[in-house]
Amino acid sequence: MLVLLFAVCLAASTIGAIVGAGGGVIVKPVLDAFAVLPVSTVSFLSSVTVLCMSVSSLIRTRHNGVKLDYAASTPLAVGAVMGGILGKALFEYVRSSFGNESTLGLIQSVCLITVTALVLLYTCLKRRLPSYHVRGLLPCSAIGLALGLLSSFLGVGGGPYNVSVLFLFFTMEAKHAAKNSLYIIVFSQTFSILSAVISGTVPAFSWAELIAMALGGVGGAITGAAVSARMRSAGVENALKLLCAVIILISVFNVLNFTK
């Protein structure tokens, strides 16, 4: 099983590093589909993997010529931290309310399908739609809070919706959006994990599983950074569309499994 965990995280983190989606948006539904670990354990380990990947990717790409927009991304990150804490609380509330891992997985899968379908639709149509230049601490923090809540509850790190929000509200092109998305993910996932540790809600897991997934995340970050350096923004955008389609298909499969 450790080989499977490493391979899934390596592949997911490679794609996640390229498009700025974090990788967890693939890790979570794929491991749910294999049903090798409880839903809550997958969510937690996915968050750890995404954090390792995002930090490694930012280090690897610090001199690639793509700059971080600190004026927008830092308030977004601060908001995402608060949203991450709220999302973790919502996750624990839903888990305790239903007391059933399958129901929890079903709710997460349905939410993931809905959000990802909207992201795919927007990404396909975005050249026909207006975009904005949001600035200011409060508006950026509010957007970040929504992103952090969603990513923490779903256990996917950041997902393609981070990138689409940066397209829509900050008029970033694909490669800039990908890098800024990873910057936001580092903050949201760090505090989401710390929140779980401090509140004593970390699910049962083995250190071997965590290490295998974290190594896959770091390996994916290195590979993704190398591939991304050779891609144009249009290629990154197309990869994002393909990723959304794959996520939707896997999540539909998971819905069918959870409803058996």
N, C-alpha and C positions, 0 to 999 in steps of 0.2 A: 504493500500500500504506500510506503514511503516514496517509492519510485514514481507512482502515479501522482502523488501530491506534488513532488518536485517538478515533474514534467508539465502538469497543468499550470502550475504557478510560473514556470519558465516561459511557456508559450503565451499565457495571459499577460504577463508583465512585459514581455517584448512588445506586444500590440498596445498595451496600456501606455508604455513609455512613448511610443510613436504618436499616439493621438491624444495623450493627456488624460486618459480615462482612468488611470490608476491600476487597472488589471483586476481589481476585486469584482468588477461588474461581469467578468468572465469566470473568475475563480468560484464565486458564490453559486451561480446557477449550475455550472458544470459539476461541482462536487455534490450539490444537492441531487443532480441527476444520477450520479453514481451511488448516492446514498451510503457513502463510506463512513460518514461522521454525522452526529446529531446536528440539526439545523443551527442551534445556538453556538455550537463549537465552530462550525464552518464560518459563521458570521464574525466571531472573535478572531480566529486565525487569519481570515481574509483581511481583516483590518490591519493586523500586524504585518502581513505580507505586503499590502499596499503601502504602508509607511516605509518599510525597508526599500521597496522599489522606488518610491517617490524621492526619498533622500538620495539614494544612489544615482538616480537619473539626473537630479539637479546638479549634483557634484560633477557628473560626467559631462554635462552640457553647459557648464558655467562659462566656457570660452567659445561657444559655437556661434556667437554673433546675434543670437536672439535674446533680447533684453526683457527683463521682468518689468512690468508696469506697477511699481511699488505703490503709487498713489491710489490705484484702484484695487490692486490685489491684497494689500495689507488690511484695509478695512473689511474686504471680503473674507479674508482669513480669520480676522477677529470675530466676525459674525458667524463664520462656519464653526468656530470653537464653541460658541454658545449653542448653536444649532445642534452640534454633535452631542453635547450634554443632554439637550432636550430629546434628541432622537434616541439616545441610549435609554433614557427614562421611558420613552414611549414603547421601545422594544421590550423592556422588562415588564411594563404594564400589560401589553398584549400577551406576552408569554405567560404571565401569571394568571391572566383572566381566562385564557383558554386551557392552559395546562396541557397542551398537546402540541408536540413539535411539528406534526403534519399540518395542523391548522395554521401555525405560525409561518411555516414554509409556503403554504398556499397564499396567505395574505401578502407576503413579501413578493412572491412570483407574480401575482396579479398586478400589484403596484409597479413592479419592474417592467412588465409588459406595457402598461399604460404610459408610463413616463418615457420609456425608450421609443415607443411608437410616435409619440409627440416630437421627440428629438429628431427622429429619422425624417418625419414629415417636414419639420422646420428646416433641417439641413438641406433637403432636396429643393425647398422653395425659397431659401433665404435670399437669393439674388433678386427675387421679386418683392421682397418684404423690406420695410424700413428697419434701420438699425439706429442705435442711440449712443450717446457719449455720457453715460451716467458718471457724475462726480459728487463728492461730498461724503462725509463720514457716515451719516445716518442712512442714506439710501443704499450705499455700498454694503454697510453692515447688515441691513435688512435682507438684501439679496443673499449675502453670505449665510445668514442664519437659516434661510429656507434651504439652501444647498446643503449645509451641514446637517440639518435635521433629516433630510431625505436620505443622504448617504449613510448616516449613522444607523437609521432605522432599517434600511435595506441591507446593511453590512457589506456595501460594495465599494467603499472608499470615496470615490468621486463620481465615476461614471461619465458617460458621454454628455450628461446634462450640464456638467460644469462647463464643458467646452461650448455647448450651444448657448448658454447664458452669456459667456464672454463674447461670442459672435453678436448676439442680439443687443445686449445692453452696453457693450464697450467697444464695438466695431473692431474687434481684433481679427486678424487673419489667422489661418489654421495653426501655423507653427508657433506663433506668439500665444495663441489661446491654449495650446497644449502645454507649453512651459509654465504659464501662469496658473493653469489648472493644477499642475503638480505642486506648485508652491502653496496653493490653498489647501490641497489634500494633506500636506505635511502637518499643517497646524490642526486641521479638523481631526485627523486620525490620532495624532499624539494625545490630544486631550480626551478623545473618545475612549482610548485605551486606558488612560490614567483614571478616567471616571469609573470605568468598570473595575479597575484594581482597588481604588479607594472605597467604592461602595460595596465591594465584596461580591460582585455579580459575575466574576470571570467563570465561564463554564469549565467543566473538566476537560483537560487535554493532556497529551503527552508532549514532553519536550522534544522528542524525536520528530514528531509531526510538525511542531512549530519551526524547528531548525530546517527541516526539509523544505517547508514552504517559504521561509525567509530566504534561504539560499537560492531558491527558484526565482524569488522576487528580485534579488540583487543581480543574478545572472541575466534575467530579462531586461533589467534596466541598462546593463552594459550593452547587450545585443540591440535593444531598441534605440539607444542613443546613436549607435553606429549606423543603423539603417536610416534613422531619421535625418542624419546629416547629409544623406544622399538623395533625400526626397524634397520635392517642391511642396508648397502649401496645398496645391490642388490634389497631389497624391495623398497627403495626410487627410484631407477632407473626404476623399473617396474611401480611404481605409476606415474612417469613422462611420460612414454610411454602411459599409459591409459589416462592421462590428455590431452596429445597431440591429441589423437584420439577423445576424447569428444569435444575439442575445434574446431577441424575441422568439425565435424558433426553439431555443433551449428552454426558455421560460414556459412556453406553451407545453412542451413535453413535461416539465416539472409540475405544472398545474394538473395535467392528466394523471400523473403519478400520485400527487398528494390527495386527489379526490377518489382514489380507488378504495 
